[in-house]
Amino acid sequence: MEQPILNLANEKLEIVYMSNSGTFTQRTVKVVSSDEVQVLAYCYLRNEIRRFSKENILAAFPKTLQH
């Protein structure tokens, strides 16, 4: 099911992502753009812009301030 939050450019999100090899990671990203298939986002884990397959994004939620 499509997650509308993935279409919000310039929003900082937490995502749970499964790589094509089956590895799970939780990442903080800032969405640059998206289409029906993928999300282009700055990945704070890798410190670069990355492409994420939407079908491999298992969860996405807004990044909140931590105290």
Secondary structure as a PSIPRED ss2 file (coil, helix, strand):
# PSIPRED VFORMAT (PSIPRED V4.0)

   1 M C   1.000  0.000  0.000
   2 E C   1.000  0.000  0.000
   3 Q C   1.000  0.000  0.000
   4 P H   0.000  1.000  0.000
   5 I H   0.000  1.000  0.000
   6 L H   0.000  1.000  0.000
   7 N H   0.000  1.000  0.000
   8 L C   1.000  0.000  0.000
   9 A C   1.000  0.000  0.000
  10 N C   1.000  0.000  0.000
  11 E C   1.000  0.000  0.000
  12 K E   0.000  0.000  1.000
  13 L E   0.000  0.000  1.000
  14 E E   0.000  0.000  1.000
  15 I E   0.000  0.000  1.000
  16 V E   0.000  0.000  1.000
  17 Y E   0.000  0.000  1.000
  18 M E   0.000  0.000  1.000
  19 S C   1.000  0.000  0.000
  20 N C   1.000  0.000  0.000
  21 S C   1.000  0.000  0.000
  22 G C   1.000  0.000  0.000
  23 T C   1.000  0.000  0.000
  24 F E   0.000  0.000  1.000
  25 T E   0.000  0.000  1.000
  26 Q E   0.000  0.000  1.000
  27 R E   0.000  0.000  1.000
  28 T E   0.000  0.000  1.000
  29 V E   0.000  0.000  1.000
  30 K E   0.000  0.000  1.000
  31 V E   0.000  0.000  1.000
  32 V E   0.000  0.000  1.000
  33 S E   0.000  0.000  1.000
  34 S E   0.000  0.000  1.000
  35 D C   1.000  0.000  0.000
  36 E C   1.000  0.000  0.000
  37 V C   1.000  0.000  0.000
  38 Q E   0.000  0.000  1.000
  39 V E   0.000  0.000  1.000
  40 L E   0.000  0.000  1.000
  41 A E   0.000  0.000  1.000
  42 Y E   0.000  0.000  1.000
  43 C E   0.000  0.000  1.000
  44 Y C   1.000  0.000  0.000
  45 L C   1.000  0.000  0.000
  46 R C   1.000  0.000  0.000
  47 N C   1.000  0.000  0.000
  48 E E   0.000  0.000  1.000
  49 I E   0.000  0.000  1.000
  50 R E   0.000  0.000  1.000
  51 R E   0.000  0.000  1.000
  52 F E   0.000  0.000  1.000
  53 S E   0.000  0.000  1.000
  54 K H   0.000  1.000  0.000
  55 E H   0.000  1.000  0.000
  56 N H   0.000  1.000  0.000
  57 I E   0.000  0.000  1.000
  58 L E   0.000  0.000  1.000
  59 A E   0.000  0.000  1.000
  60 A E   0.000  0.000  1.000
  61 F E   0.000  0.000  1.000
  62 P E   0.000  0.000  1.000
  63 K C   1.000  0.000  0.000
  64 T C   1.000  0.000  0.000
  65 L C   1.000  0.000  0.000
  66 Q C   1.000  0.000  0.000
  67 H C   1.000  0.000  0.000
